[in-house]
Amino acid sequence: MPARGEPAHCFPQGGPFDPEDSEAYLRWRDAKLAGRPVRAENLLVEIAAPGRPSKTEHKAILDRCRRANMAVYACRDVGEGLAPGELKARLAELGAAFGLHRLDSNLCADEDGITALEVREGGAAGEYIPYSNRPLSWHTDGYYNSADEQVRGLILHCGRPAASGGANALMDPEIAYIRLRDENPEYIVALMHPQAMTIPPNTTGGKEIRPARTGPVFSVDPASGALHMRYSARKVNVIWRDDSATKSAVDFLTGLLAADGPDTLHWRLGAGQGYIGNNVLHNRSAFEDGEEGRLLYRARYFDRMEGTGP
């Protein structure tokens, strides 16, 4: 194991995410693997409607998020008659019930901080893949954010599904961490390096609208002690630290995600369904719009879900 010499936020001192604390890691690992859902259907919780959940609904969602960092909810009342502003207000209530309050008002977010994701032609949003019908590669949300504004919580709600396609593959970052560490603990050391992954600046029309962001792939949330991951599989806008350990770690992770093995769960959101949880690895297949067009609402939070620490 190489000498640390790294910032404390990358290398915790003791505990399951300390690369040198094998005993704590193995205790945490065994509990994690024993409790994790192995089928996407195990993530599903039926709720009455968008908004503040009942005690039973809250308990069921929190249980899944504790075990998998995510839950899929399905509303019996899909809120078909709700105006967009009212629906988004109810989604904010749902998040608040789990300690999600601080919205990431990212570049293309609406004024209320919640983003309407649909195919857009032209304009600033039209330049980004989430606003197209093209496939989205594996990533965590906000991987280009600064260290003090990491996206830790997420709600993604389906107002209208696509006519076809638009399904998601999902992986719990804690499972990815386990597979990497079990294969080679040096992979974790490399991916916790503070210069492991750099996202180049975002420049539009010769003007820099976001500087380059450099940081680790895996880090530990100082507030909860929970594992956090920032990652993008895109090749054109990611610069990896130029050393053999990082290259090997990235190659292994790329292969893990591409394998579509038992650690990967699949779900296609229907109307009134959504994901809620911490910021997990996910992708999206290409899709074809119907007459009305696919519409999802996305709320990104700087908060992690309460009660989902290690």
C-alpha positions in Angstrom: 0.0 0.0 0.0 1.5 3.3 -1.0 2.0 6.1 1.5 -1.1 8.1 2.0 -0.1 11.8 1.8 -3.7 12.5 0.6 -6.4 14.8 1.9 -8.5 13.3 4.7 -11.7 13.6 2.6 -10.3 11.1 0.2 -8.8 8.6 2.7 -10.8 8.2 5.9 -8.9 7.2 9.0 -10.4 3.9 10.0 -13.8 2.4 9.0 -15.0 0.4 6.1 -13.8 2.8 3.4 -10.3 3.1 4.8 -8.2 1.1 2.3 -6.1 -0.2 5.1 -8.9 -1.2 7.5 -9.7 -4.6 6.2 -11.5 -5.8 9.3 -14.1 -3.0 9.2 -14.4 -3.3 5.5 -15.2 -7.0 5.6 -17.9 -6.5 8.3 -19.5 -3.8 6.2 -19.1 -5.8 3.0 -20.8 -8.9 4.3 -23.7 -7.0 5.7 -24.1 -5.1 2.5 -24.1 -8.1 0.2 -26.5 -10.0 2.5 -29.1 -7.3 2.5 -29.0 -5.9 -1.0 -31.9 -6.3 -3.4 -31.0 -8.7 -6.3 -34.0 -7.9 -8.6 -35.3 -4.5 -9.7 -38.8 -5.5 -8.5 -37.4 -5.6 -5.0 -36.9 -1.8 -5.2 -40.5 -1.1 -5.9 -42.8 0.7 -3.4 -46.4 1.6 -4.2 -47.5 5.0 -2.9 -50.8 6.8 -3.0 -49.6 9.9 -5.0 -46.7 12.3 -5.4 -46.1 14.2 -2.2 -45.5 13.5 1.4 -45.6 9.7 2.0 -47.5 7.9 4.7 -45.5 6.3 7.6 -45.8 2.9 5.9 -44.7 4.3 2.6 -41.8 6.2 4.2 -40.6 3.1 6.0 -40.7 1.0 2.8 -38.8 3.6 0.7 -36.2 4.1 3.4 -35.7 0.4 3.8 -34.8 0.0 0.1 -32.6 3.1 0.1 -30.7 1.8 3.2 -30.0 -1.5 1.4 -29.6 -0.3 -2.2 -29.2 3.5 -2.1 -32.4 3.8 -4.2 -36.0 2.9 -4.4 -38.6 2.9 -7.3 -41.9 4.3 -6.3 -45.2 3.9 -8.3 -48.1 6.3 -7.6 -51.6 4.8 -7.6 -52.8 8.4 -8.5 -50.3 9.5 -11.1 -51.2 13.2 -10.8 -52.6 13.4 -14.3 -54.6 16.6 -13.6 -51.8 18.4 -11.8 -50.2 21.5 -13.4 -46.4 21.1 -13.7 -45.7 23.6 -10.9 -48.0 21.7 -8.5 -46.5 18.3 -9.4 -43.0 19.7 -8.9 -44.0 21.1 -5.5 -45.3 17.7 -4.5 -42.0 16.1 -5.6 -40.2 18.6 -3.4 -42.4 17.5 -0.5 -41.4 13.9 -1.2 -37.8 14.8 -1.0 -38.1 16.8 2.1 -39.7 13.9 3.9 -36.3 12.1 3.5 -34.1 15.1 4.4 -33.6 16.3 0.8 -33.8 20.1 0.8 -30.9 21.8 -0.9 -31.6 21.6 -4.6 -28.8 21.8 -7.1 -30.0 24.5 -9.5 -27.8 23.4 -12.4 -27.3 25.1 -15.7 -30.6 24.1 -17.4 -32.8 23.7 -14.3 -36.1 25.5 -14.1 -36.5 28.5 -11.8 -37.7 26.3 -8.9 -34.5 24.1 -9.2 -36.3 21.1 -10.6 -35.5 20.3 -14.2 -38.0 19.2 -16.9 -36.2 16.7 -19.0 -37.6 16.4 -22.5 -36.3 16.6 -26.1 -35.4 20.2 -26.9 -34.3 21.5 -30.2 -31.9 24.4 -30.1 -31.0 26.7 -27.2 -28.6 25.9 -24.5 -30.3 22.8 -23.3 -30.4 21.3 -26.8 -26.6 20.9 -26.7 -26.7 18.4 -23.9 -27.6 14.7 -24.3 -30.1 14.5 -21.4 -32.3 16.8 -23.6 -32.1 14.5 -26.6 -33.4 11.0 -27.3 -29.9 9.6 -27.6 -28.5 7.1 -25.2 -26.8 8.3 -22.0 -23.7 6.4 -20.9 -23.0 5.3 -17.3 -22.6 8.2 -14.9 -23.6 9.7 -11.6 -25.4 13.0 -11.7 -23.4 16.2 -11.2 -20.0 14.5 -11.7 -18.8 17.9 -13.0 -19.8 19.8 -9.8 -17.3 21.3 -7.4 -16.2 19.4 -4.3 -18.5 21.5 -2.0 -21.6 21.0 -4.2 -21.6 17.3 -4.8 -25.0 15.8 -5.8 -25.8 13.3 -3.1 -29.6 12.8 -3.4 -31.8 12.5 -6.5 -35.5 12.2 -7.5 -36.4 11.3 -11.1 -40.1 11.3 -11.8 -41.9 10.2 -15.0 -44.7 12.5 -16.2 -44.9 10.8 -19.6 -42.9 7.8 -20.8 -41.4 7.5 -24.3 -43.3 5.5 -26.9 -40.4 3.0 -26.8 -37.0 2.9 -25.2 -35.8 5.2 -22.5 -35.0 2.4 -20.0 -32.4 2.7 -17.2 -29.7 0.4 -16.0 -28.9 1.0 -12.3 -26.0 0.1 -10.0 -25.5 0.9 -6.4 -22.1 2.6 -6.1 -21.4 0.6 -2.9 -21.6 -2.6 -4.9 -19.2 -1.1 -7.5 -16.8 -0.2 -4.7 -17.0 -3.8 -3.3 -16.2 -5.4 -6.7 -13.3 -3.0 -7.3 -11.8 -3.5 -3.8 -12.3 -7.3 -3.9 -10.5 -7.5 -7.2 -7.6 -5.3 -6.1 -7.5 -2.8 -3.1 -5.1 -0.7 -5.1 -8.0 0.2 -7.4 -9.6 2.0 -4.5 -6.4 3.8 -3.6 -6.2 5.0 -7.2 -9.9 6.1 -7.4 -9.7 7.9 -4.1 -6.8 10.1 -5.3 -7.8 13.8 -5.3 -6.6 14.0 -8.9 -8.2 10.8 -10.2 -10.7 12.3 -12.5 -10.8 15.7 -14.2 -13.8 17.1 -16.2 -12.6 19.8 -18.6 -14.1 23.3 -18.5 -17.5 23.8 -20.2 -17.0 26.5 -22.8 -19.8 27.9 -25.0 -19.2 30.5 -27.6 -15.7 31.1 -26.4 -17.0 31.8 -22.8 -16.2 29.6 -19.9 -19.4 28.8 -18.0 -17.8 26.2 -15.8 -14.1 25.7 -14.9 -12.4 22.3 -14.9 -13.2 20.1 -12.0 -10.7 17.7 -10.5 -11.4 15.2 -7.7 -11.7 11.6 -6.6 -14.1 9.0 -7.9 -14.8 7.7 -4.4 -14.9 9.8 -1.3 -16.6 9.8 2.1 -19.3 12.2 2.9 -18.1 14.1 5.9 -21.6 14.7 7.3 -22.7 11.0 7.3 -19.6 9.0 6.8 -21.2 7.4 3.8 -19.5 6.5 0.5 -19.9 8.9 -2.3 -19.1 8.4 -6.0 -18.6 10.8 -9.0 -18.2 9.1 -12.3 -18.8 9.4 -16.1 -18.1 6.8 -18.7 -17.9 9.4 -21.5 -14.5 9.4 -23.2 -14.6 12.9 -24.8 -14.9 14.9 -21.6 -13.1 12.9 -18.9 -9.4 13.1 -18.2 -8.0 10.3 -16.0 -4.9 10.6 -13.9 -2.0 9.3 -16.0 -0.7 6.3 -14.0 -1.0 2.6 -14.4 -3.1 2.0 -11.2 -5.8 4.5 -12.3 -5.9 3.0 -15.8 -6.3 -0.5 -14.5 -9.0 0.6 -12.1 -11.0 2.4 -14.8 -10.6 -0.5 -17.1 -12.0 -2.9 -14.5 -14.9 -0.5 -13.7 -15.7 0.0 -17.4 -15.8 -3.8 -17.8 -18.0 -4.2 -14.8 -20.6 -1.8 -16.0 -20.5 -3.1 -19.6 -20.9 -6.7 -18.5 -24.6 -6.2 -17.5 -24.2 -8.8 -14.8 -26.2 -9.6 -11.7 -25.1 -6.3 -10.0 -27.0 -4.3 -12.7 -30.7 -3.7 -12.2 -33.1 -2.6 -15.0 -36.2 -0.5 -14.9 -38.2 1.6 -17.4 -40.2 4.3 -15.7 -43.9 4.5 -16.5 -46.2 7.5 -15.9 -46.3 8.3 -12.2 -43.3 6.2 -11.3 -39.9 7.5 -10.2 -36.6 6.9 -8.5 -35.7 8.4 -5.2 -32.4 7.8 -3.3 -28.8 8.7 -3.2 -26.8 9.4 -6.4 -26.4 6.0 -7.9 -24.7 4.9 -11.2 -27.2 4.8 -14.1 -27.5 5.0 -17.8 -30.4 5.5 -20.3 -31.2 3.8 -23.5 -32.2 5.7 -26.6 -35.9 6.3 -27.1 -38.6 7.2 -29.6 -41.1 9.9 -28.6 -44.8 9.5 -29.1 -47.1 12.3 -30.0 -46.7 14.1 -26.7 -43.1 13.3 -26.0 -41.2 11.8 -23.0 -41.2 14.1 -20.0 -39.3 13.5 -16.7 -38.8 15.8 -13.8 -35.3 15.7 -12.1 -34.5 17.1 -8.7 -30.8 16.9 -7.6 -29.8 17.6 -4.0 -26.7 18.4 -2.2 -28.2 16.4 0.7 -27.9 12.7 1.2 -31.1 10.8 2.3 -31.4 10.9 6.0 -30.9 7.5 7.7 -28.9 5.9 4.9 -25.4 6.1 6.4 -23.1 3.2 6.9 
